[in-house]
Each structure stands twice: as structure tokens, then as C-alpha cells.
Amino acid sequence: MKKDYGLSIWGDDNYTIEGETIHLNYGMRPSLMEITRQIREQGYKGPLLLRFPHLIRKQIDTLFSAFERARREFKYQGKFQAVFPLKVNQYPNFVESLIEVSRRRHYGLEAGSKAELIIAMAKTPPGAPITVNGFKDKEMIALAFIAAKSGHNITVTIEGINELKTILEVHRECNADSPDPVAPKIGMRIRLHSSGIGIWAKSGGYSSKFGLTSTELLEAYEMLREAKLIDNLAMIHFHIGSQMSEIGPLKKALREAGNIYAELKRRGAENLRAINIGGGLAVEYSQHQPNANRNYSIREFANDVVFAMQEIARQKGVEEPDIFTESGRFIAAPHAVLIAPVLELFSQEYHERSLRLKPEGQNPPLVQELYDLYRALKRTNAREYLHDALDHMESLLTLFDLGYIDLEDRSNAEILVNLIVKKAIRLLDREDTDELKRLQSRIQEKYLVNFSIFQSLPDFWGLGQHFPIMPIHRLDQRPSRPASLWDITCDSDGEIPFDPEQPLLLHDIDVEEEEYFLGIFLTGAYQEVLGMRHNLFTHPTEAVIEFDEEGEWEVRHIIEAQNLMDVLEDLDYDIGQMDKSLKTLLEDSELIDETEKRDLLGKLYLYLSENSYLKTIQSRIGAE
Ligand SMILES: *Cc1c(COP(=O)(O)O)cnc(C)c1O
């Protein structure tokens, strides 16, 4: 693996490695290490979720400029508009940053539930679009009417005929006595014949959960006309699934949707003006092979959409529709990085200093020879000596089983073979053979990392989705240890195993002496709200890093991970009662005297005010 941990593949120029550390490629280019230090010095320990609003702005700008450019190039008449689908990230620090950085864009929000609709109604800037998708009841539709009557530019997408019936009902009730009825715009989600590909491609196709068939489209059209709401029909909508790896399926869907648009338009839907192509724009998560996740550029994507729409509009003689997108993953993923401290390495014992060699002449000859091989190992003899060492190990294990050597000899042999394998791999690192890959697994080191995979990388746990991981410092030193990562849950699924095909190599560190931090990148989409509180590890402490005009940075809006009692209160424990019972138990204890009771009570309350992540070794040293 390259020393840049694949940064050139997944990094999108957002970061640079300068000397020892990885830096934001923006403003005064702070290193992630400086930012982490500054926050930790304020007393926040455990994992940290850093948010970078400038990266949200960059994604929004990239999306809009790709479409603006395509529109200019094709002289396209329709407008380009976009909304952010809230289901991808509803956290206030994210949503507020998003609104802030997109102010001049008329960028809006998409809601898929009542709670999300309330966020959209409260946060969408006046005039910017709101779209409402997903299953809706009467109350949710009534909320959309309230939004429309409050002046919002809101479109409700109907997913089925019954939903339309409810819309008509709410319309009658809401606008009964009104001379000038106000209702939301109406969109129709179509059930695509074509479907996407990849692990998230369930949203298209005949069996998809959402959308109207062609028969239902015609029926809906008639219903709207009878209710005199046909002028509100404004949008055709589809969504072919997330993380599209190829553009082919999208092109098919575009033709399908474009023709439906044109047909309805020709039937008399005069105000039908937009095609909403949903989300699905992919993010490159790969650390190892370029284009593993996305084989098209944003420019190509925009050109294909604009071209397809123009062609259909020309063929059918209708005006070119406005193009709407609801990309979520693409907008949100890059903005967040999880910084997780390493707490422990589990095979520290394989160190030269742990050897218990006996005086010269008293070690078994094979152990002595291992020692000599280790001393004499160099690039030219590495392969041969490596094979010798592995052979000797087999023989030594047999000798141990037969009772010829003692436990100390066996321990020495294990350490020496481990050291030889490590050194040989380092010496032979230009060679890429299966044997070396296998040996890497053999000497893998288990790094205990202060985070929860269930909370912070649920898509890794559930779907095997890879996220880029790298240390945020020591980058001037060659990483030598094949690593598997353990999180701090007591679930054996809380592990990112070593993969010889896509090896993660980390540094050999002594956590008693120094801190070591890993960055887990591109975690800004879906991971936060999908994250679960397995073992009661909660959403980590988060902070927003903002830059001013001069490029100076500042840490803002720190929200600490919930403390223990708040976590329990969220589960609906009666924490007043729990608090009393903990206190009474200690006060009534006959095992200790009054002074110690007071002391322990103080400690207990201190611990209750903290979150459930572990303290690093350093803070343990500092605290005692
Ligand atoms: C989930 C969803 C999106 C966002 O998809 P991404 O892959 O995150 O871009 C857009 N539209 C609809 C209707 C969705 O359900």
C-alpha cells in the first residue's frame, strides 16, 4: 500500500500530507492533529467527530457548477435546482452549516417524515424548495399545506393513489371557504421499469417500495383534474438508489421519466415543469483501487442528465424541464471525520526487550539459531532466512509438545519468529507475493480503538461498506504493522479485520508513552443517525471547524457525548430514583467510614457526569 493511505483516490484534494501530519487543504491548512489537540485540551476525551462546513460548500458548489456548465454548453432552457435529503444527516450542527454555506444558492431540503418536515419548514430559507417524499398520513399532508400557506415553495410527492385521495381531502378541508386556495405543489413519483445496481439499488424497478405505475399515473392525472388541482402538478420524481457505481441505469431511468413528463405535459399538465432525479450520486470510499466505487465524473453525470432531458423535450415538442436533484451522500459524506484514539496494542509482548534468553550456550540450538538469523537478516537473504525461521518454529513447537524445551524457550522462539517475519516483510516490501500477504495476517496487530463501530460506522457493520482509515500523524514514518481494529464494545462484530488484499498498515507505537490517533473519513452521510447505541455508547463528542475570510480556523459548537445519566434517561429509566438508590446504598454501607463515603460520593458524581467512552492512557496518567 502507498504511504498516503489512498488519499489520492478518496481524498478529492481535501487534505494534504505535510511532513508528519495530515492537513486540511484549505485556509491556513491546520493539521487534524492541531484541531484534535485543541479540543482535547478543553477536556473532551474519547472519540471526536469533526465537521468541516467548507467541505459541504465545496460539494454543493461542485454539483451546481457541473449543472450550470452543462446547461450553458447545451443551451438548456430549464433551471437547475437541488434539495438536501434530510434522512442522510439531520444533526443540527450539520443542517445549520449546510443552510449557512448554501445561502446564495436557493438550496432546499427534502423531508421523508413528519419530524424531518418540521426541520425543513423551520430551516429552509424563504423561496428555496422543499420536497416531501415517502409515506404520508393526513397529518403530514396537513403540515405540508401549513408550509405552503406560510409561503414555502413546497412540493408533495405522491407515492400512491390513496395518498392522493388524502391530499384532495385535506385540500377540501383547508381551502373550503377560501376564495384563493393555497395548496402545495404536487409531484408524482414514478415506478421505474429500470433499476439501479449495487448494495443500495432497491429503490427502482417494478417491485420497488415506492411510486405509481403508468395506470396509476393516468388515474392520478384524472383525479387532479377533477379536483381542479391539475395546475399544481409540478414535478415528476424518481430515485434509483444510493451510491450508483455506473451511469448506465440512470440514463435508462432518465429516458423513462422524461417520456412520462412529456406525455403528461401533452395531456395538459401545463405547470408540470420539473423532473426530480432523486439522489444516488456516489462517493469514492476506496483506499486501494481507483474508480472502485464510481466510474463516472460529476461532469459526465450532469451532461448526461441535461442531454437526455433536452433530447426528449425536442423529440416530443415540449419545453425543457427544470432539473431537480436530491443528492445526499455526495453532499454530506466528505464533511465529517471521526478521530479515534488508540487505547492499546495487543501484542506488545513481541518486542526484543521481552526476550528471556538464557546465558550463551544454555539456549536450545534452534533458539540460538533463530536469534542469529534475526541478527543477520538483510534484504538479500531475507526470503531464505524467513523460510528457515518458519521451519525452526515448527520444530520448536514439536520439541515443546514432547517436553524437550521449556516455556521460556517457546516464548523466545515465538518472539524471535515474529520479529523475523516483521523485519523480512519490511525488507521485502517491494515484492508483492501471496506468501508475504499471508505472513502479514500472521503478524497482524490488534489495535484497540476508542470508538464503537455500531455507533459510528453502522454501514460497515451491516453492509461491509469500507471507509478510509489512516493515522493522522507519524506520516513521515513508514507504517510497519498489519492492523486489525477492535472497537470498545464487547461484541465480536465490533472489529475491522485485517484484509491482506487491502492491507491497513499502522505504526508501531507504545501507547504508554505517546498518543496515537486514527482518522476515519467520509462518515458524514447516513452513519450518524443510523448509528446505534449498542452497549450504550452514544453519538461521540462533535465540533464544527469554521474558517474566516483570512483562512483562520476556529472550533465552534462543541456538543459533548451524552453523560451516563442522560443515556439512561433516554432509555426511560427513572434517574431520580436511580440517583437516590446509588447514594443511599453508599451512605448506608457498613464497610467504610464517613470520610471515605464522602470521598467516594464525590467520585461517583464525577463519573456520572462523564460519557461512556474510555479515557485514554494519557488522561489516566494525567488524572491520577
Ligand atoms: C435517500 C434518498 C435520496 C438520497 O440518496 P443519496 O444516495 O444519499 O444521494 C434522495 N431521494 C430520495 C427519494 C431518497 O429516498
PDBQT file of the ligand as one rigid body, heavy atoms in Angstrom, charges set to zero:
ROOT
HETATM    1  C1  LIG A 701     -32.381   8.507   0.144  1.00  0.00    +0.000 C 
HETATM    2  C2  LIG A 701     -32.941   9.340  -0.886  1.00  0.00    +0.000 A 
HETATM    3  C3  LIG A 701     -32.156  10.289  -1.537  1.00  0.00    +0.000 A 
HETATM    4  C4  LIG A 701     -30.688  10.462  -1.268  1.00  0.00    +0.000 C 
HETATM    5  O1  LIG A 701     -29.924   9.486  -1.881  1.00  0.00    +0.000 OA
HETATM    6  P1  LIG A 701     -28.306   9.612  -1.892  1.00  0.00    +0.000 P 
HETATM    7  O2  LIG A 701     -27.846   8.332  -2.424  1.00  0.00    +0.000 OA
HETATM    8  O3  LIG A 701     -27.888   9.850  -0.488  1.00  0.00    +0.000 OA
HETATM    9  O4  LIG A 701     -27.953  10.744  -2.779  1.00  0.00    +0.000 OA
HETATM   10  C5  LIG A 701     -32.764  11.099  -2.476  1.00  0.00    +0.000 A 
HETATM   11  N1  LIG A 701     -34.074  10.974  -2.761  1.00  0.00    +0.000 NA
HETATM   12  C6  LIG A 701     -34.859  10.049  -2.160  1.00  0.00    +0.000 A 
HETATM   13  C7  LIG A 701     -36.284   9.951  -2.517  1.00  0.00    +0.000 C 
HETATM   14  C8  LIG A 701     -34.321   9.207  -1.208  1.00  0.00    +0.000 A 
HETATM   15  O5  LIG A 701     -35.098   8.305  -0.618  1.00  0.00    +0.000 OA
ENDROOT
TORSDOF 0
